[in-house]
Amino acid sequence: MRRKLQALLPPLSWLAHYDTRAFGRDLLAAIIMTVLVIPQSLAYAILAGMPPEAGLYASTLPVVAYSIFASSATLAVGPVAVIALMSATAVGEIVSQGIAGYAAASMMLALMSGVILVAMGTFRLGFIANFISHPVISGFISGSALLIIISQLMPLLGIDGGGRTSVEMVTTLVTGSGDVDPVTAIIGVCSILFLFLASKYAAKGLSAIGLPGAAALTIAKLAPMIAVIISTLIVAVRGLSDNGVAVVSRVPGGLPALAVPVFDLALFEALLLPAALISLIIFVESTAIAHRLASKRNERVNPNQELVALGAANITAAIAGSFAVAGGFSRSAVNAAAGAQTQVAGVLTALGIALVTLLLTDWLYYLPRATLAAAIIVAVSSLVDIRAIRAVTRYSRADGTALVITLLVTVSVGVTPGILSGIGLSLLLYLHRTSRPHTAVVGRIAGTEHFRNISRHQVDTVPHTLILRIDEGLYFANARYLEDQIAQAIEHHPDVNNLVLMCTAVNHIDTSALETLEAINTRLEASGVRFHLSEVKGPVMDRLRQSDFLAELSGEVFLSTYDAWKALCESNRSSVASNSANT
């Protein structure tokens, strides 16, 4: 019973050993994280189309909910750019921003995503995320980042307007170029320059004056808060909000009123697909970060448990009047660098944000939206991974194609079509690749039991015998291709009377492929060619024993290809000797 309870609530396994030293480190990390998270939370709330306070709500109770069920010690959960954009896109197609129902729809989306995540974790369906390839994820994230950057250029320059696609946004920018507010543009551009320079050189500069590397990196990460404080003071002192500079305005203080979103069947149906896609992206992105952090601490992360924890966080986000949340790379990196030992750091951060929400929201009134736009642009610019695009394209043309198309569709059409096109294309490319598996006629490397491609290596072969290696599992998509390859091999070697199918890479044979093997066996036998198998794996052999194929096989099933080689060599010598005797 205790073990089951610890599996459901992982913190129970380490709380008994938690000491004051670990608490001190978690407290320090929480203080740093509280300062860092405030501008991020406000910015991503606006990106999601929600009021700024929703970002603060998303950084409190959902963080606590995640920490209760989390298997990761240092993953920091909260608002993230890509999920905020996906939420805004999904909800914006149903309800316009600023309308009362928009917030309700965002909360419903978070609730549905949370329920899907919990269900996936309960039924151990984490493997579903494996259907999204890493190149597709990379293309989607890079495309989303570019889309976010384009969307933030308007508030950065003080241009009114918007758009759902990059084409619409760029059109708005071009047509509204004459309406740029100079003061807003100066604040935005200066903020970008400051944040960019800080991200590049602040840590190095602080290390040069004697600060430890971890401390220098952590302080450098606080640049957004410095930008927020300075720009807010300038706007407040100079009264720039009365001269056209858009500000956050009043942020309601106090904690959120907890309420379960009202169920609406039409809204549920409209949000079901976006919720499923958001759930997948939340899981893939969060667990990737969690695994990376855990590997540095020699810890294990349970993917199915993370599904439950992330689901609980999103359900709580919906109840707290916020939007979907996920594990954030920058948050988690700073959390780990600041010395966080456990999820207690997350709970303490949530308490810090709650105190800010209760006491200090009045100070946010004069925060320029241009500064938040600059913070978003600089934060997501690192997600545009040009190096990964080059590396993937160089390594695999198919994967590179999937990446680039996902990126282009995401930027030009939208996030949902982008991820769907990427998933669809990657599956099509997989089917195409596996439908035409690599095959090779092999021979024995002299003096060894190893068999290699006769076109690549100097090998020995057996007269009147072909050994054909197939480098893929056999299923409906490639069964006919195998049949064609064997027919071509026999056509090019008309004197063959034995054909061995080397099955070292065959991990499964489905019903369609089994029927094809039966047809191949019949056709070869009619042509006077015996059909053999070698190196059939145990699970595959177990399945074959459930059929009549082995009983009807004209040849033998050899344990190893070397056994087949020896047997057929001996058979060939015996045949030659018999022919000589008859002569």
Secondary structure, DSSP 8 states (H G I E B T S, - for coil): -HHHHHHHSTTHHHHTT--HHHHHHHHHHHHHHHHHHHHHHHHHHHHTTS-HHHHHHHTSHHHHHHHHH-S-SS--EE--HHHHHHHHHHHHTTS-TTSHHHHHHHHHHHHHHHHHHHHHHHTT-GGGGGGS-HHHHHHHHHHHHHHHHHHHHHHHHT-----SSHHHHHHHHHHTGGG--HHHHHHHHHHHHHHHHIIIIIHHHHHHTT--HHHHHHHHTTHHHHHHHHHHHHHHHHTGGGGT--B------S----------HHHHHHHHHHHHHHHHHHHHHHHHHHHHHHHHTT----HHHHHHHHHHHHHHHHHTT----EE-HHHHHHHHHTT--STHHHHHHHHHHHHHHHHSGGGGTT-BHHHHHHHHHHHHHTT--HHHHHHHHHH-HHHHHHHHHHHHHHHHT-HHHHHHHHHHHHHHHHHHHHHS--EEEEEE-TTSS-EEETTTS--B--TTEEEEEE-S-B-TTTHHHHHHHHHHHHHH-TT--EEEEE-TT---B-HHHHHHHHHHHHHHHHTT-EEEEES--HHHHHHHTTSSHHHH-SS-EESSHHHHHHHHHHHHHHHHHHHHHH-
